[in-house]
Amino acid sequence: MCWPGPSECVAGRAEEAESFYRQAVDAGHGGAMVNLGVLLAETGRAEEAESLFHTAVDAGNSDAMSNLGVLLAETGRAEEAEASFRQAAGAGHSNAMVNLGILLAKVGRAEEAKASIRRAADGGHTDAVNLGILG
């Protein structure tokens, strides 16, 4: 799984970034909810991140759907992660399609995994090279 998010941008300045993200979240900015959620997850505050992702998912944010899937997968909640990835993939989120494929491959559902990653590849997603690994 991969986190598309603010990691590279805020390295070494997480507290400052968190402050700015919180201001934007307070103003209702969905993208800031997603970025703050990623930052919180990466700094070990998964419960708080999950709550933010759910709020953004409820607002229809497909990045939040995908990132929630990553968080759920990383915390051993594969069925919930699959549902979140499927929701994001249904909204056209290609990164979720790749992550769904990776998750499905890990649980032995290779044909479904190939189909999900192929869909991302057909949409031009560069991480869909994972399709070659699946054979």
Stockholm file with secondary structure:
# STOCKHOLM 1.0

chainA/1-135         MCWPGPSECVAGRAEEAESFYRQAVDAGHGGAMVNLGVLLAETGRAEEAESLFHTAVDAGNSDAMSNLGVLLAETGRAEEAEASFRQAAGAGHSNAMVNLGILLAKVGRAEEAKASIRRAADGGHTDAVNLGILG
#=GR chainA/1-135 SS CCCCSSHHHHTTCHHHHHHHHHHHHHTTCHHHHHHHHHHHHHTTCHHHHHHHHHHHHHTTCHHHHHHHHHHHHHTTCHHHHHHHHHHHHHTTCHHHHHHHHHHHHHTTCHHHHHHHHHHHHHTTCGGGGHHHHHC
#=GC SS_cons         CCCCSSHHHHTTCHHHHHHHHHHHHHTTCHHHHHHHHHHHHHTTCHHHHHHHHHHHHHTTCHHHHHHHHHHHHHTTCHHHHHHHHHHHHHTTCHHHHHHHHHHHHHTTCHHHHHHHHHHHHHTTCGGGGHHHHHC
//
